[in-house]
Amino acid sequence: MMYKNLQILFVEDDELVRRATLQSLQLAGLDAFGLASAEAARERITPDFAGIVVSDIRLIGMSGLELLAHLRQHAPEVPVILVTGHGDISMAVQAIRDGAYDFIEKPFAPDRLIESAKRALETRKLMLENQALRRELAEQGGRASRIIGRSPAMETLRTLIANVAMTDAPVLINGDTGTGKELVARSLHELSPRRDAPFVALNCGALPEAIFESEMFGHEVGAFTGAAKRRVGKLEHASGGTLFLDEIESMPLALQVKLLRVLQEGVLERLGSNQSIRVDCRVVAAAKGDMEALVRAGTFRRDLYYRLNVVTLALPPLRERREDILPLFEHFMLDAAVRYGRPAPVVSDRMRQELMQADWPGNVRELRNAADRLVLGVASAPEGDSLAPLPLREQVDRFERAVLQEALEHSKGNVAATAEALHVPKATLYEKLKRYGLHTRGQGDGGEGGR
């Protein structure tokens, strides 16, 4: 359910109206409960209330407007929808100006209230996520290094990271540009015993070959023209911590030999020096493309490749794990709202569809940029040819996969419970799970041993 763990508090002193309205909300799949007075609601609502308030304006005792004024002062981020009689329209319009989320005129169709409540719940959901992210960023010193995604590929990746992070095993991360290779490298470092030592990143493809050796190994005064002072190289600086070598496939062959020696012997020599310096750093490398093809072509040393490739972590492009697009976009949007001090916009159903349909050739990096633009108000949707409508079959498959994924998560991986909730035979469900590459996470299937 999109609004899981969010509630609607409905305030109405007419018991029959209250019961009928609550029934309509609950039949729509919303978690709603009722109170007969604004005074009772006032005692229940705190600034961190996980939900919204729907209140009639005219109540016995404290009015809905007085409740609104109280909440604007004591719980200003809780959306309030006011229900008004025909003669109270001007009053309700003023209430909107005073901070009410919406007003609904009596008599109203249940769908009108349900639609407004869902929008308000979405707003509240984003506010609460924004607050949680602010706390997380503060605790992490501004770094949100979570590996986000519920696709099988991301679940496998998180498991592998957890398995190898506490070791010193060299790791090679392979993936297209923008898939998050440095994020994975930082996660390996932050989960390792080396977390308090430096994490040093070097992009092998961004440095001219003429200065690469100095950047990597350091140099002494006078080692070459312009070397006016000693420089500590990246390998030495990373000693005790982690050295991340991005675009390792771009490293010049001559320097591949020197790097291999450091990895084998644990010592290096600065340019212009004969003194051996012992270094102890974990090397995490990242590459895009087929490294084995580069080895066969002779542009990358086979012995260095095998030295770096003890553990391989593969990062698939975003187009191959579309179920991760919306969770990632919402996270990036909330992160941008914190960084820019802007409110997080509500993502419409149309925008969600466009996000899911886009190809995202720039992968996660492009998705983050799109979220930033949306928060800044300079764009409202992905752009370009990637928004061409998908074939109907593909749209149906994506929708079905998302429904199955959500149902599995709700049942904690229990296949029997999922089949019952979706009203499909277990055999049919197993077939669909296999087709979409979904897993039951070892929770069993309700008595048949888990296939």
C-alpha positions as CSV (number, residue, x, y, z in Angstrom):
1,M,0.0,0.0,0.0
2,M,1.3,3.4,-1.0
3,Y,0.2,5.0,2.3
4,K,1.3,2.2,4.6
5,N,1.8,3.4,8.2
6,L,-0.1,6.6,7.5
7,Q,-3.5,7.4,9.1
8,I,-6.4,9.7,8.5
9,L,-8.0,11.2,11.7
10,F,-11.6,12.2,10.9
11,V,-13.3,14.6,13.2
12,E,-17.1,14.7,13.0
13,D,-19.6,15.1,15.9
14,D,-22.5,13.4,13.9
15,E,-22.0,9.8,14.7
16,L,-23.9,8.5,11.6
17,V,-21.9,10.7,9.2
18,R,-18.7,9.8,11.0
19,R,-19.3,6.1,10.6
20,A,-20.3,6.3,7.0
21,T,-17.3,8.4,6.0
22,L,-14.9,6.2,7.9
23,Q,-16.4,3.2,6.1
24,S,-15.8,4.8,2.7
25,L,-12.2,5.7,3.5
26,Q,-11.5,2.2,4.8
27,L,-13.1,0.5,1.8
28,A,-10.7,2.6,-0.3
29,G,-7.8,0.9,1.5
30,L,-7.0,3.9,3.8
31,D,-6.3,3.6,7.5
32,A,-8.8,5.9,9.1
33,F,-10.2,6.4,12.6
34,G,-12.7,8.9,13.9
35,L,-13.2,11.3,16.8
36,A,-16.3,13.2,17.9
37,S,-14.6,16.4,18.9
38,A,-11.8,18.8,18.0
39,E,-10.7,18.8,21.6
40,A,-10.0,15.0,21.4
41,A,-8.2,15.4,18.1
42,R,-6.0,18.2,19.6
43,E,-4.8,15.9,22.3
44,R,-3.9,13.2,19.7
45,I,-2.0,15.2,17.2
46,T,1.7,15.8,17.7
47,P,4.3,17.3,15.3
48,D,5.4,13.8,14.3
49,F,1.9,12.5,13.7
50,A,2.1,10.0,10.8
51,G,-1.0,11.1,8.9
52,I,-3.5,13.8,8.1
53,V,-6.6,15.4,9.7
54,V,-10.0,15.7,8.1
55,S,-12.4,17.9,10.2
56,D,-15.8,19.3,9.9
57,I,-15.8,23.1,10.5
58,R,-18.9,23.2,12.6
59,L,-18.5,21.1,15.7
60,I,-19.9,21.1,19.2
61,G,-17.3,23.0,21.3
62,M,-14.0,23.7,19.6
63,S,-14.6,24.3,15.8
64,G,-12.6,22.9,12.9
65,L,-11.1,26.4,12.3
66,E,-9.9,26.6,15.9
67,L,-8.4,23.1,15.5
68,L,-6.7,24.3,12.3
69,A,-5.2,27.3,14.1
70,H,-4.0,25.1,16.9
71,L,-2.3,22.7,14.5
72,R,-0.7,25.4,12.4
73,Q,1.0,26.5,15.6
74,H,1.8,23.1,17.2
75,A,2.0,20.7,14.2
76,P,2.4,22.9,11.2
77,E,3.4,20.1,8.8
78,V,0.3,18.0,9.4
79,P,-2.1,18.5,6.4
80,V,-5.7,19.5,7.4
81,I,-8.7,19.1,5.1
82,L,-11.8,21.0,6.2
83,V,-15.4,19.8,5.5
84,T,-17.8,22.7,5.1
85,G,-21.5,23.4,4.6
86,H,-22.6,25.5,1.6
87,G,-22.9,28.7,3.7
88,D,-19.3,28.4,4.9
89,I,-17.5,28.6,1.5
90,S,-16.0,32.1,2.1
91,M,-14.9,30.9,5.6
92,A,-13.3,27.8,4.0
93,V,-11.5,29.9,1.4
94,Q,-10.0,32.0,4.1
95,A,-9.0,28.8,5.9
96,I,-7.0,27.7,2.8
97,R,-5.2,31.0,3.0
98,D,-4.6,30.3,6.7
99,G,-2.9,27.0,5.9
100,A,-5.6,24.4,5.4
101,Y,-4.7,21.8,2.8
102,D,-8.1,21.6,1.1
103,F,-11.8,22.1,1.8
104,I,-14.7,19.9,0.7
105,E,-18.3,21.2,0.5
106,K,-21.2,19.1,1.8
107,P,-22.8,17.1,0.5
108,F,-19.7,15.4,-1.0
109,A,-19.2,12.2,-3.0
110,P,-16.9,9.8,-1.2
111,D,-14.5,9.8,-4.1
112,R,-14.0,13.5,-3.7
113,L,-12.8,13.1,-0.1
114,I,-10.7,10.0,-1.0
115,E,-8.9,11.8,-3.8
116,S,-8.1,14.8,-1.6
117,A,-7.0,12.6,1.3
118,K,-4.7,10.6,-0.9
119,R,-3.0,13.8,-2.2
120,A,-2.6,15.0,1.4
121,L,-1.2,11.6,2.5
122,E,1.3,11.7,-0.3
123,T,2.3,15.2,0.9
124,R,2.6,14.0,4.5
125,K,4.6,11.0,3.4
126,L,7.2,13.1,1.6
127,M,7.4,15.5,4.6
128,L,8.1,12.6,7.0
129,E,10.7,11.1,4.6
130,N,12.3,14.5,4.4
131,Q,12.5,14.7,8.2
132,A,14.0,11.2,8.4
133,L,16.5,12.1,5.7
134,R,17.6,15.3,7.4
135,R,18.2,13.3,10.6
136,E,20.2,10.6,8.6
137,L,22.3,13.2,6.8
138,A,23.1,14.9,10.1
139,E,24.1,11.6,11.7
140,Q,26.2,10.7,8.7
141,G,27.9,14.1,8.4
142,G,26.2,14.9,5.1
143,R,26.8,11.5,3.4
144,A,23.9,9.3,2.4
145,S,25.8,6.2,1.2
146,R,22.9,3.8,1.2
147,I,22.6,1.3,-1.6
148,I,19.0,1.9,-2.6
149,G,17.0,-0.6,-4.7
150,R,14.7,-3.6,-4.3
151,S,15.6,-5.4,-7.5
152,P,17.2,-8.8,-7.3
153,A,20.5,-7.3,-8.6
154,M,20.6,-4.7,-5.8
155,E,19.7,-7.3,-3.1
156,T,22.5,-9.5,-4.4
157,L,24.9,-6.5,-4.4
158,R,24.1,-5.6,-0.8
159,T,24.7,-9.2,0.3
160,L,28.1,-9.3,-1.5
161,I,29.1,-6.0,0.0
162,A,28.2,-7.2,3.5
163,N,30.2,-10.5,2.9
164,V,33.4,-8.9,1.7
165,A,33.5,-5.5,3.4
166,M,35.2,-6.7,6.6
167,T,38.0,-8.4,4.6
168,D,40.9,-6.9,2.7
169,A,40.1,-8.8,-0.5
170,P,40.6,-6.7,-3.6
171,V,37.3,-5.8,-5.4
172,L,36.7,-4.9,-9.0
173,I,33.4,-3.1,-9.6
174,N,32.1,-3.3,-13.1
175,G,29.3,-1.1,-14.5
176,D,28.4,1.6,-17.0
177,T,29.0,5.3,-16.4
178,G,26.8,6.7,-13.7
179,T,25.7,3.4,-12.1
180,G,27.2,4.3,-8.7
181,K,30.6,2.5,-8.7
182,E,32.1,5.1,-6.3
183,L,29.1,4.7,-4.0
184,V,29.7,1.0,-3.8
185,A,33.4,1.6,-3.1
186,R,32.6,4.0,-0.3
187,S,30.2,1.5,1.2
188,L,32.9,-1.2,1.2
189,H,35.2,1.3,3.0
190,E,32.6,2.5,5.5
191,L,31.6,-1.1,6.5
192,S,35.3,-2.2,6.9
193,P,37.7,-2.0,9.8
194,R,39.5,0.7,7.8
195,R,36.5,3.1,8.1
196,D,38.4,5.6,10.3
197,A,41.3,5.8,7.8
198,P,41.3,7.8,4.5
199,F,39.2,6.8,1.5
200,V,41.2,8.1,-1.4
201,A,39.7,8.2,-4.9
202,L,41.6,8.5,-8.1
203,N,40.1,8.6,-11.6
204,C,42.6,6.9,-13.9
205,G,40.9,8.3,-17.0
206,A,41.0,12.0,-15.9
207,L,44.8,12.3,-15.4
208,P,47.4,13.0,-18.2
209,E,49.9,10.2,-18.4
210,A,52.7,12.8,-17.8
211,I,51.6,13.4,-14.2
212,F,49.9,10.1,-13.5
213,E,53.0,8.5,-11.9
214,S,53.5,11.5,-9.6
215,E,49.9,11.4,-8.5
216,M,49.9,7.7,-7.8
217,F,53.4,7.2,-6.2
218,G,54.4,10.7,-5.2
219,H,57.8,12.5,-5.9
220,E,60.8,14.1,-4.1
221,V,62.1,17.6,-4.6
222,G,63.9,17.9,-7.9
223,A,62.5,14.6,-9.3
224,F,61.6,16.4,-12.5
225,T,61.3,20.0,-13.7
226,G,58.9,21.9,-11.5
227,A,59.1,19.5,-8.6
228,A,59.8,22.2,-6.0
229,K,58.5,20.2,-3.0
230,R,57.9,16.7,-1.9
231,R,54.5,15.2,-2.8
232,V,52.9,12.2,-1.1
233,G,51.1,10.1,-3.7
234,K,47.6,8.6,-3.5
235,L,48.9,5.2,-2.6
236,E,50.9,6.4,0.3
237,H,48.1,8.8,1.5
238,A,45.6,5.9,1.4
239,S,47.8,3.7,3.7
240,G,45.7,2.2,6.4
241,G,42.5,3.0,4.4
242,T,41.1,2.3,1.0
243,L,42.3,3.4,-2.5
244,F,39.6,3.6,-5.1
245,L,40.9,3.5,-8.7
246,D,38.1,4.5,-11.0
247,E,38.3,3.8,-14.8
248,I,41.2,1.4,-14.1
249,E,41.0,0.3,-17.7
250,S,42.6,3.7,-18.6
251,M,45.8,3.2,-16.6
252,P,48.9,3.3,-18.8
253,L,50.6,-0.1,-19.2
254,A,53.9,1.2,-17.7
255,L,52.2,2.2,-14.5
256,Q,50.3,-1.1,-14.4
257,V,53.6,-2.8,-13.8
258,K,54.5,-0.5,-10.9
259,L,51.0,-0.8,-9.3
260,L,51.3,-4.6,-9.5
261,R,54.6,-4.5,-7.6
262,V,53.1,-2.4,-4.9
263,L,50.2,-4.7,-4.5
264,Q,52.5,-7.8,-4.4
265,E,55.2,-6.4,-2.1
266,G,53.4,-3.7,-0.1
267,V,56.1,-1.1,-0.7
268,L,56.6,1.8,-3.1
269,E,59.3,4.4,-4.1
270,R,58.5,8.0,-4.7
271,L,59.8,9.5,-8.0
272,G,63.4,10.6,-7.4
273,S,63.9,8.4,-4.4
274,N,65.5,5.0,-3.7
275,Q,63.9,4.7,-0.3
276,S,61.2,2.1,0.0
277,I,58.0,3.1,1.8
278,R,55.7,0.5,3.2
279,V,52.1,1.0,2.4
280,D,49.0,-0.9,3.6
281,C,45.8,0.0,1.7
282,R,42.9,-1.9,0.3
283,V,42.5,-1.4,-3.4
284,V,39.0,-1.2,-4.9
285,A,39.0,-0.7,-8.7
286,A,36.2,0.2,-11.0
287,A,35.9,-0.3,-14.7
288,K,33.4,0.0,-17.5
289,G,33.3,-2.4,-20.5
290,D,34.8,-5.8,-21.0
291,M,38.0,-6.1,-19.0
292,E,38.8,-9.5,-20.3
293,A,38.6,-8.2,-23.9
294,L,41.2,-5.5,-22.9
295,V,43.4,-8.3,-21.5
296,R,43.1,-10.3,-24.7
297,A,44.0,-7.2,-26.7
298,G,47.1,-6.6,-24.6
299,T,46.1,-3.2,-23.3
300,F,45.6,-4.4,-19.8
301,R,48.0,-6.7,-17.9
302,R,46.6,-10.1,-17.2
303,D,48.5,-10.5,-13.9
304,L,47.2,-7.1,-12.6
305,Y,43.6,-8.0,-13.7
306,Y,43.6,-11.2,-11.7
307,R,45.2,-9.4,-8.8
308,L,42.4,-6.8,-8.8
309,N,39.6,-9.2,-9.7
310,V,39.5,-11.4,-6.5
311,V,35.8,-10.3,-6.0
312,T,33.7,-8.8,-8.8
313,L,30.7,-6.7,-8.1
314,A,28.5,-6.0,-11.2
315,L,26.3,-2.9,-11.4
316,P,23.6,-3.3,-14.0
317,P,22.3,-0.2,-15.9
318,L,19.2,1.4,-14.6
319,R,17.1,0.3,-17.6
320,E,17.7,-3.3,-16.5
321,R,16.3,-2.7,-12.9
322,R,13.4,-0.4,-13.5
323,E,11.8,-1.3,-10.2
324,D,14.6,0.7,-8.6
325,I,13.8,3.9,-10.5
326,L,11.0,5.3,-8.3
327,P,12.6,4.5,-4.9
328,L,15.9,6.1,-6.2
329,F,14.1,9.2,-7.6
330,E,12.2,9.8,-4.3
331,H,15.4,9.5,-2.3
332,F,17.3,11.9,-4.6
333,M,14.3,14.3,-4.6
334,L,14.3,14.4,-0.7
335,D,18.0,14.7,-0.6
336,A,17.8,17.6,-3.0
337,A,15.1,19.2,-0.9
338,V,17.4,19.1,2.1
339,R,20.4,20.5,0.2
340,Y,18.6,23.3,-1.5
341,G,16.2,24.1,1.3
342,R,13.2,23.6,-0.9
343,P,10.0,21.6,-0.3
344,A,9.9,18.2,-1.9
345,P,7.3,18.2,-4.8
346,V,4.6,15.6,-5.0
347,V,5.3,13.2,-7.9
348,S,2.2,12.7,-10.0
349,D,1.1,9.4,-11.5
350,R,1.9,10.7,-15.0
351,M,5.4,11.7,-13.9
352,R,5.9,8.3,-12.3
353,Q,5.0,6.7,-15.6
354,E,7.4,8.9,-17.5
355,L,10.2,8.1,-15.1
356,M,9.6,4.4,-15.5
357,Q,9.5,4.7,-19.3
358,A,12.7,6.7,-19.7
359,D,15.9,4.8,-20.8
360,W,18.3,6.8,-18.5
361,P,21.5,6.3,-20.5
362,G,23.3,8.3,-17.8
363,N,21.9,5.8,-15.2
364,V,21.7,6.8,-11.6
365,R,23.7,10.0,-12.1
366,E,21.2,11.2,-14.7
367,L,18.2,10.3,-12.5
368,R,19.7,12.3,-9.6
369,N,20.1,15.3,-11.9
370,A,16.4,15.0,-12.9
371,A,15.4,15.0,-9.2
372,D,17.5,18.1,-8.6
373,R,15.9,19.9,-11.5
374,L,12.4,19.0,-10.3
375,V,13.1,20.3,-6.8
376,L,14.7,23.5,-8.2
377,G,11.6,24.0,-10.4
378,V,13.5,24.1,-13.7
379,A,12.0,20.8,-15.1
380,S,8.9,18.7,-14.5
381,A,9.7,15.4,-16.2
382,P,12.4,13.5,-18.0
383,E,13.2,14.9,-21.5
384,G,14.1,13.6,-24.9
385,D,13.2,10.6,-27.0
386,S,13.3,8.2,-24.1
387,L,9.6,9.1,-23.3
388,A,8.2,7.5,-26.4
389,P,5.4,5.3,-25.3
390,L,6.4,1.7,-24.6
391,P,4.6,-1.2,-26.3
392,L,1.5,-2.3,-24.4
393,R,3.0,-5.7,-23.5
394,E,6.1,-4.1,-21.9
395,Q,3.9,-1.7,-19.9
396,V,1.7,-4.5,-18.7
397,D,4.8,-6.6,-17.7
398,R,6.3,-3.8,-15.7
399,F,3.1,-3.1,-13.9
400,E,2.6,-6.8,-13.1
401,R,6.2,-7.1,-11.8
402,A,5.7,-4.1,-9.6
403,V,2.5,-5.5,-8.1
404,L,4.1,-8.9,-7.5
405,Q,7.2,-7.2,-5.8
406,E,5.0,-5.1,-3.5
407,A,2.8,-8.1,-2.6
408,L,5.9,-10.2,-1.8
409,E,7.3,-7.5,0.4
410,H,4.0,-7.2,2.2
411,S,3.9,-10.9,2.9
412,K,7.6,-11.0,3.9
413,G,8.4,-13.4,1.0
414,N,5.7,-15.9,1.9
415,V,4.5,-17.3,-1.4
416,A,1.3,-18.9,-0.1
417,A,0.2,-15.6,1.5
418,T,1.1,-13.7,-1.6
419,A,-0.9,-16.1,-3.8
420,E,-3.9,-15.7,-1.5
421,A,-3.6,-11.9,-1.4
422,L,-3.5,-11.7,-5.2
423,H,-6.1,-14.5,-5.7
424,V,-3.9,-16.5,-8.1
425,P,-3.0,-20.2,-7.9
426,K,0.5,-20.9,-6.4
427,A,1.6,-22.6,-9.5
428,T,0.8,-19.5,-11.6
429,L,2.5,-17.3,-9.1
430,Y,5.7,-19.4,-9.1
431,E,5.7,-19.2,-12.9
432,K,5.4,-15.4,-12.8
433,L,8.1,-15.1,-10.1
434,K,10.5,-17.1,-12.2
435,R,9.6,-15.0,-15.3
436,Y,10.4,-11.7,-13.5
437,G,13.4,-12.9,-11.6
438,L,11.7,-12.3,-8.2
439,H,12.8,-14.1,-5.0
440,T,11.0,-15.2,-1.9
441,R,14.0,-14.3,0.3
442,G,14.0,-17.7,2.0
443,Q,10.7,-17.1,3.9
444,G,9.1,-20.3,2.8
445,D,5.9,-20.8,0.8
446,G,3.5,-21.8,3.5
447,G,4.1,-25.5,3.7
448,E,5.7,-26.9,0.6
449,G,9.3,-26.2,1.4
450,G,9.9,-23.1,-0.8
451,R,10.8,-23.9,-4.4
